């Protein structure tokens, strides 16, 4: 028996959950579908940057998330040659199994219907979108949001030109340690090659420790070896492991970075949002805030469409693409991974130039365009200020 909804949201991570919550809050019948029951594991750095707080405050969920997480006020970034740049800001770490479950519960409590099942296919028909399963009735909807993370199979079934390969791969495990580290650490240490790594404290002596690399089909990193190298060559990681132990397996997951225009509108009635559309920032790997941003923009477009605005869904892609200059700037920064000496020069200038350091803080706070920092003009400008 077919069930009919105003909207079906496929994928109940942060992007899908906030999209569903936004739509039910405006009176629409929403099915929120995920193949996993919550809480569930998710490979991530578990760190929220300032853009996430802005969204959570708007949703009325900031206090709940803050209560579940561990706040930090300093982010340390190490260049390949070991220059450390410290940035003050509002940062929070919270395990994704906790964070995602909180957002999912908030959507359900607001009125979304939770459906735990694996989607087999999505198709479009004159009367609406059909979401089909192997073990339950079809869901029919007037519109559909595909927030399926790095898995783009459903989007590609509607629009085959969407890129199938991920942009990067990240791996993480949890470490319990007595090492007195209470700031977020990201390093591009030369000993890692063109890769990056992080240590994020979660409180009570628990740390999220991980490594990431750009996906190259001809040159794939062995992340287990990369992780072992990180915990051997990087002093903070070495100290962490000397006083602690790994308490979870090293798990890996693909990342989609840099916005895929084709994925934003895979079908006439379907929108792609979050990491499925490449919402994760290159270079920083930050994806939670931007995933939620695209989820809310998708909800706005669907709401307009359901209200009778024929061009409602057409407004989504242009709204997301207004963020594209930021992605281009982070992509330019990402290319610096192949030029460690240039990264060292940039880090040295950040240490010497309060003007440039202020711009870095502004970029992380989303108060400044990253092009003002991640560009030759920005770097040269620091020599004269």
C-alpha positions in Angstrom: 0.0 0.0 0.0 1.4 3.4 -1.1 1.7 6.1 1.6 1.5 9.7 0.5 3.5 12.6 2.1 4.1 16.2 1.3 7.9 15.6 1.6 10.2 12.6 2.0 13.6 13.4 3.3 16.1 10.5 2.7 19.0 10.6 5.1 18.5 11.7 8.8 21.9 13.1 9.6 22.3 16.8 10.5 21.3 18.0 7.0 18.2 15.8 6.7 17.1 16.3 10.3 17.1 20.1 10.2 15.4 20.1 6.8 12.6 17.8 8.1 12.3 19.8 11.3 12.0 23.1 9.4 9.3 21.7 7.1 7.1 20.1 9.8 7.4 23.4 11.8 5.6 25.0 8.8 2.8 22.5 8.7 3.9 19.9 6.1 3.7 16.1 6.5 7.2 14.9 6.4 8.7 11.3 6.4 12.3 11.2 7.6 14.0 8.1 6.3 17.3 6.5 7.3 18.6 3.0 7.0 19.9 3.1 10.5 18.2 3.6 13.8 19.5 6.3 16.1 21.8 6.6 17.9 24.3 5.3 15.4 28.1 5.6 14.7 29.3 8.2 12.3 32.9 8.7 11.2 33.7 12.4 11.8 36.0 14.8 13.6 33.1 15.5 16.0 34.0 19.2 16.0 31.5 22.1 15.5 32.8 25.4 14.3 31.0 28.8 14.8 28.8 28.5 11.7 27.1 25.5 13.3 26.3 27.5 16.5 24.5 30.1 14.5 22.2 27.5 12.9 21.6 25.7 16.2 20.7 28.9 17.9 18.1 29.7 15.2 16.6 26.2 15.7 16.5 26.6 19.5 18.9 23.6 20.0 22.1 25.4 21.0 21.7 24.8 24.7 21.0 21.1 24.3 24.0 20.6 22.1 26.2 22.6 24.4 25.1 20.5 27.3 26.1 17.4 25.4 29.5 18.6 24.2 32.9 19.8 25.3 33.7 23.5 24.7 37.1 24.7 23.6 38.4 28.2 23.0 41.6 27.6 21.0 42.4 25.9 17.7 46.0 25.1 17.0 47.0 24.7 13.3 50.5 23.3 12.5 52.1 23.9 9.1 54.3 21.2 7.5 57.4 22.6 9.0 56.0 22.8 12.5 54.9 26.5 12.7 52.0 26.6 15.2 49.2 29.2 14.6 46.7 29.5 17.5 43.2 30.8 16.8 40.8 31.9 19.5 37.1 31.1 18.9 34.0 29.3 19.9 34.5 25.6 19.3 32.6 22.5 20.5 33.3 18.8 20.2 30.4 16.4 20.6 30.3 12.8 19.4 28.3 12.4 16.3 26.2 9.6 17.6 25.1 12.0 20.3 24.7 15.1 18.1 22.9 13.3 15.3 20.5 11.6 17.7 19.7 14.9 19.3 18.8 16.5 16.0 16.9 13.5 14.8 14.9 13.4 18.1 14.2 17.2 17.7 12.7 16.6 14.2 10.6 13.6 15.4 9.3 15.5 18.4 8.3 18.4 16.2 6.2 16.1 14.0 8.3 14.3 11.4 7.6 10.6 10.9 10.7 8.4 11.4 11.1 5.5 9.0 14.0 3.1 9.5 14.6 1.3 6.2 17.1 1.2 3.3 15.9 3.0 0.2 16.1 0.9 -2.9 15.3 3.6 -5.5 13.9 7.0 -6.1 11.9 7.8 -9.2 9.8 10.7 -10.5 6.3 10.5 -11.9 3.6 13.0 -13.0 1.9 12.7 -9.6 5.1 13.0 -7.5 8.3 11.3 -6.4 8.3 7.7 -5.4 10.7 6.3 -2.8 10.8 2.6 -3.0 12.1 -0.1 -0.5 12.7 -3.8 -0.6 10.7 -4.6 2.5 8.0 -1.9 2.9 5.4 0.0 0.9 6.4 2.8 -1.5 6.4 6.4 -0.2 4.9 8.9 -2.6 5.6 12.6 -2.0 5.1 15.9 -3.7 8.9 16.6 -3.3 11.9 14.8 -2.0 15.2 15.9 -0.3 18.1 13.5 -0.7 20.5 14.1 2.1 22.4 10.8 1.8 25.9 11.9 2.7 28.7 10.7 0.5 26.6 8.0 -1.0 25.3 9.4 -4.2 23.7 6.3 -5.8 20.2 7.6 -5.5 21.1 10.9 -6.9 23.0 9.3 -9.8 20.0 7.1 -10.6 18.2 10.4 -11.4 21.1 12.2 -12.9 24.0 10.0 -14.0 26.5 12.9 -14.6 26.9 13.4 -10.9 30.5 12.5 -9.9 30.5 9.0 -8.2 34.0 9.3 -6.6 34.6 11.0 -3.2 36.9 14.0 -3.0 38.7 12.9 0.2 38.8 10.1 2.7 39.0 10.6 6.5 39.6 8.0 9.3 39.3 8.4 13.0 39.4 6.4 16.3 38.9 7.4 19.9 41.8 7.5 22.4 41.5 7.6 26.2 44.5 9.4 27.6 45.6 11.4 30.6 47.6 13.8 28.3 46.6 17.4 29.4 45.5 18.7 26.0 42.4 20.9 25.9 42.6 22.7 22.6 41.7 21.5 19.1 44.8 20.5 17.0 45.1 20.2 13.3 48.4 19.5 11.6 49.7 19.3 8.0 53.0 17.9 9.3 55.5 17.2 6.5 55.9 13.6 7.8 52.3 12.9 6.7 52.9 13.8 3.0 50.0 15.6 1.3 47.6 14.7 4.1 46.4 16.2 7.4 45.5 14.9 10.9 43.8 16.1 14.0 43.4 15.6 17.7 40.1 16.9 19.2 39.4 16.6 23.0 35.9 15.4 23.9 36.3 15.8 27.6 36.9 13.3 30.5 40.2 12.2 28.8 38.6 11.1 25.6 40.0 12.3 22.2 38.9 12.0 18.6 42.1 11.3 16.7 42.1 11.1 12.9 43.8 11.5 9.5 42.5 12.6 6.2 43.8 12.6 2.6 42.7 13.8 -0.8 41.1 11.0 -2.9 43.3 10.2 -5.9 42.3 7.0 -7.8 45.9 6.4 -8.8 47.4 7.2 -5.3 45.3 6.1 -2.4 46.6 6.4 1.1 46.8 3.5 3.5 45.1 5.3 6.4 46.2 2.7 9.0 49.8 3.4 8.1 49.1 7.1 7.9 47.6 7.0 11.4 50.6 5.1 12.8 52.9 7.6 11.2 51.0 10.5 12.7 51.1 9.1 16.2 54.8 8.6 15.7 56.1 11.8 14.1 53.8 14.4 15.5 54.8 15.4 19.1 51.3 16.0 20.5 50.0 12.7 19.1 53.0 10.8 20.4 52.5 12.3 23.9 48.8 11.4 23.7 49.5 7.8 22.9 52.3 7.5 25.4 49.7 8.1 28.2 46.7 6.5 26.7 45.2 3.7 24.6 43.0 3.4 21.6 39.4 2.5 22.7 37.7 2.1 19.3 38.5 0.7 15.8 40.0 3.1 13.2 37.0 3.7 10.9 37.1 5.4 7.5 34.5 7.3 5.5 34.5 9.2 2.1 34.0 13.0 1.9 32.5 15.0 -0.9 33.9 18.6 -1.0 33.5 21.7 -3.1 29.8 21.7 -4.3 28.6 19.5 -7.1 26.2 21.7 -9.1 24.6 18.7 -10.8 23.8 17.1 -7.4 21.9 20.1 -6.2 19.0 19.4 -8.5 19.2 15.7 -9.6 15.5 15.6 -10.6 12.4 17.7 -11.3 11.0 17.1 -7.8 14.2 16.1 -5.9 16.9 18.2 -4.4 20.3 17.0 -3.2 21.6 18.5 0.0 24.5 18.2 2.5 27.5 16.1 1.6 25.5 14.4 -1.2 25.9 17.8 -2.9 29.5 18.3 -1.9 28.8 20.7 1.0 32.0 19.9 2.9 34.7 22.5 2.8 37.9 21.5 1.1 41.1 22.0 3.1 39.4 22.2 6.5 37.1 19.2 6.0 34.4 21.1 8.0 31.0 19.7 6.9 28.4 19.8 9.6 27.6 23.5 9.5 27.4 23.7 5.7 25.3 20.5 5.6 22.8 22.0 7.9 22.9 25.2 5.9 22.0 23.4 2.7 19.3 21.4 4.5 17.6 24.6 5.6 17.9 26.1 2.1 16.4 23.0 0.6 13.5 23.2 3.1 12.9 26.8 2.2 12.7 25.9 -1.5 10.4 22.9 -0.9 8.2 25.0 1.3 7.8 27.6 -1.4 7.0 24.8 -4.0 4.4 23.2 -1.7 2.8 26.6 -1.2 2.1 26.8 -4.9 5.1 28.7 -6.1 5.9 26.8 -9.3 9.5 28.1 -9.4 10.0 27.2 -5.7 12.4 24.3 -6.3 14.3 26.4 -8.8 15.4 28.8 -6.1 17.5 26.2 -4.3 20.5 25.8 -6.5 21.1 29.6 -6.9 20.8 30.0 -3.1 23.5 27.4 -2.5 25.7 28.5 -5.3 26.0 32.0 -3.7 28.4 30.1 -1.3 30.6 29.0 -4.2 33.3 31.7 -3.9 34.0 30.4 -0.4 34.4 26.9 -1.7 36.7 28.1 -4.5 38.9 29.8 -1.8 39.1 26.7 0.3 39.9 24.7 -2.8 42.8 27.0 -3.5 44.0 26.5 0.0 43.7 22.8 -0.4 46.1 22.9 -3.3 48.7 24.2 -0.9 49.0 20.6 0.5 51.2 20.0 -2.5 53.4 23.0 -1.6 54.6 22.6 2.0 57.1 25.4 1.8 54.3 27.8 0.7 52.2 26.6 3.7 55.1 27.3 6.0 55.4 30.8 4.6 51.7 31.4 5.1 52.0 30.1 8.7 55.1 32.3 9.4 53.2 35.4 8.1 50.2 34.5 10.3 52.6 34.5 13.3 54.2 37.8 12.3 51.1 39.7 11.1 48.3 40.5 13.5 46.4 41.8 10.5 46.6 38.4 8.7 45.9 36.5 12.0 42.7 38.7 12.4 41.6 37.7 9.0 42.0 34.0 9.9 39.8 34.5 12.9 37.3 36.3 10.8 37.2 33.5 8.2 36.6 30.8 11.0 33.8 33.0 12.4 32.4 33.4 8.9 32.7 37.1 9.2 35.2 37.4 6.4 35.5 36.0 2.9 38.2 33.3 2.9 39.5 34.7 -0.4 40.9 37.5 1.8 43.2 35.0 3.4 43.7 32.0 1.0 45.1 34.1 -1.8 48.4 35.4 -3.0 47.0 38.9 -2.6 46.1 38.3 1.0 49.5 36.8 1.8 51.4 39.7 0.0 49.2 42.2 1.8 50.4 41.0 5.2 53.9 42.3 4.4 52.6 45.8 4.3 50.3 45.8 7.3 
